[in-house]
């Protein structure tokens, strides 16, 4: 569905809201009024829908880890710091102890490929009567975005066979990595599915990415860390979250941050590190930038499509999602 009213009760503690796609404008971004605005990743539209409250909570990989070691983003389960020129420490916990989504990108099951309002579609605990805040974040029994009618949805035109810019913003840095997928818009009365998006992953264009401060602001480019190894669907391309959190199990949330010599992995450029939001500044974030990439638009038939962004986290058992409307010309 493509137009209309917001969910009742969609505003619940932005301190629990952690990221969203912002470019091209998502279904949440009425009239595209936010776009690449600094701090736009956790904006709310006039109906009160908070962009970064749409995710899948408490989801884990169903099999063994498949992540290449170089793609890890959280090297610590206890606080420590290491020099940015050093390799990750040898005493890393054994992979079999880790089941968060990024350990096998694309395999953690989802209730919605476009995000669940509050993240806990089936309750917390599953089947429980509580509809308020849930352990681990969000609230219970929200609807999948693909079943919600949003008002004044922007449709972005892409040209078949060319490239397009995409971007997402971090509210709280849970590491991991992400992919973009493109599904044909289903017939009236039907909704997009994770299976459709899994069948149509997009490739990134080139080895470079950048952070951007606003629509016309500064761009800071750097080399991306991408992989096709161990991903689902097989051979699909994923990109590591380039912003390292602080070198502690909490990523810097409780400690209030860190410096560039105490991060999970080396920052890609000066100043690009940290957790974002902290316990001392609930609902806020220090990240005023958008993480930008270019994707290759397939040579496919003209028509209406849906773009899905999927961020599989490493620190938490969460997958964050957003969807946008695309017209291929």
Helices and strands as residue ranges (DSSP letters): G 14-16, E 19-23, G 30-32, G 40-42, G 51-53, E 54-57, G 69-71, G 95-97, G 101-104, E 116-117, E 119-120, E 139-140, G 145-147, E 155-158, E 163-170, E 177-184, H 194-198, E 208-212, E 219-223, E 226-227, E 238-240, E 290-296, E 303-312, E 318-328
